[in-house]
């Protein structure tokens, strides 16, 4: 019992200490806020930034039937639209550390907000080319924000990293839930203006940019610390199992973000109710994100919880596809538990399989880059299946296959061992 308690304490300490490797992110260290009000504003600003990193996905999903009708978008085009931002998450995330090292994390985050507002606004110009261009620009900004935000939280709130991580994780889910639940009512409030409903989320990002501006103006740079090189990671089987687990569970998540509202609407549900169901499911994900890591670190390893959450998430997706409509709310809650738990434990195993913070940062970068590129295939295939068969029913085979492979990799990634990588200072 004493050994188990020591293991639990060590796991909690790992989660606190290894969430982010600031040196690898390249963000310049800053003097921590000394005024309580300034620290509160900084924390609130970071949470608001996180809120803006998910509406891009669920807002377009909610209005996908209207987008297809208004812009004469084909089934392939709709599939590419839901896939494009996920591709950007993988393709542009490696740029974040370099940009932060050169310009500073605060300035880069300001640029992210401004360009995110521009990209989101471009989607409202009623043009197919602008729709895709704006989506790609916004997706690239979200990729960079995803990487930098945890680093700034860990750097400036080292004494409250776990609490702040919980807040910004919930803000991510809240952003997705708000866009899923409010975009269609906004469209109706704007007399059926699809363009306005898509573009209005850019105004939210612009407001947050104004709130963030003082952090850019008053940041104080200090001398940059050493940079560490990590070698052998890309040749390590455990690193690849962690990466595949991250990518495949993300594929399920972005299938939900991109297609669950159209699936429910095709089953006969009105758009507002479908959006509300997805919104509720995403908020359940936020709660699961807080609970699942606490459960995961209490066992001797994470194999069982990784597999169990895969089974729950896939079973719930099958219920949303085929179960009677009066049970949809139950399956949506279950899917939120499974998917939210998966997101959290996937991030947790990245930390727990790493022997030090530097390896954790590089493994996180590998898992996000490769994982998101892999995840982008999921929503693309869902759209293609719908176009080829005229129904979402056959997507069940895809969900089962992705869930099964995710469970296999989750089992191996959950074993209590470290990746074989060496760390040297340069």
Buried (B, 14 or more C-beta within 10 A) or exposed (E): EEEEEEBBEEBBEBBBBBBBBBBBBBBBBBEBBEEEEBBEBBBEBBBBBBBBBBBBBBBBBBBBBBBBEEBEBEBEBBBBBBBBBBBBBBBBBBBBBEBBBEBBBBBBBBBBBBBBBBBBBBBBBEBBEBBBBBBBBBBBBBBBBBBBBBBBBBBBBBEBBBEBBBBBBBBBBBBBBBBBBBBBBBBEEEEEBBBBBBBBBBEBBBBBBEBBBBBBEEBEEEEEEEBBEBEEBEEBEBBBBBBBBBBBBBBBBBBBBBBBBBBBBBBEBEBBBBBBBBBBBBBBBBBBBBEBBEBBBBBEBBBBBBBBBBEBBBBBBBBBBEBEEEEBBEBBBBBBBBBBBBBBBBBBBBBBBBBBBBBBBBBBBBBBBBBBBBBBBBBBBBBBBBBEEEEBBBBBEBBBEBBBBBBBBBBBBBBEEEBBBEBEEE
